[in-house]
Amino acid sequence: LPEVARIGQKRTVPRPLLLQIVDNRTWIQAPAVRRALLGNGRIGNEAIDKLIRVTPKHELKLMQKSMHYSAYVRDAATRVLKKG
């Protein structure tokens, strides 16, 4: 998992590889992998939405305030928290 998180964090990794990581349920259950992917600007909005859905609420609360994440990630976290 640490290696997958490192790969997910790199902005030079091809997008199809990042999407393959997003599609693996075991990998995205790991908080380090999820945070690495959400911090990577190369994944698309659909992948972000998928990751946000599996993120625990306490992490979403931190994400919506953190400038480390893109505006879309922060907005998606806010939307999910408002629904729940």
N, C-alpha and C positions, 0 to 999 in steps of 0.2 A: 503493500500500500504506500509506503513512503516514496517509492520510485514512481508509482502512478501519479501521486500528488505532484512530484517534481515535473513530470511530463505535462500534467495539466496546467501547471503554472507558466510554462515557457510559451512565449508569444511567437516563437518561430516554428512550432509544431504545426503540421498540416491540419487543416480544419477537419477532414474526415477522421483522423486519429482522435481528435478531441471529442467528436460526436460518438465515436465507438466507446470511449470511456464513459460518456454520459449515458449511453444505452446499457451499460453493465450495472445491474442493480446492486451487486455486492460492492463494487467500487464506490458508487455514489452514496452508499450508506455510511461511509467513513467521512467524518467531519473534515479532515484535512484535505481529502480529495475534492469534496464539495466546495470548500472555501477556495481552493486553488483554481478550480474551474470557473467559479463565479467571479473571481478576480481577473480572469483572462478575458480580454476584450475581443478575442477572436471567435468565441462561441456565439451563436445567434440567439435571438429572443425566444425561440421555441425551446431551445436547450435550457436557457435560463429559467423559463417557466417550469420545466420539468424538474430542475434541481430545486427550485423554490418550494415546490409541492412536497418534497421529501425532507425539507429542512425543519428541524424542531423550532417551536415558537420562540424559545429563549435566544436562539441564534438569529432568527429573523429580526427581533427587536434590536440586536446589536448591528445587524446589517443595514437597517434603515437609517442609522445615524452615522455610519462609517463612510468616510470619503474614499476609502480604499476601493469601494465598489462603484460601478457605473451608476448613472442616474436611473437607468432602466432596472437594474437589480434592486436599488433602494425603493423604487416605486412598486415593483413586483412584491417585495417583502411587505410593504405597507398595505397593498391590496389584500394579500393573504391574511394579514393580521386583522384587517377590518371585517373580512368575511367570518372569521372564527371568533 
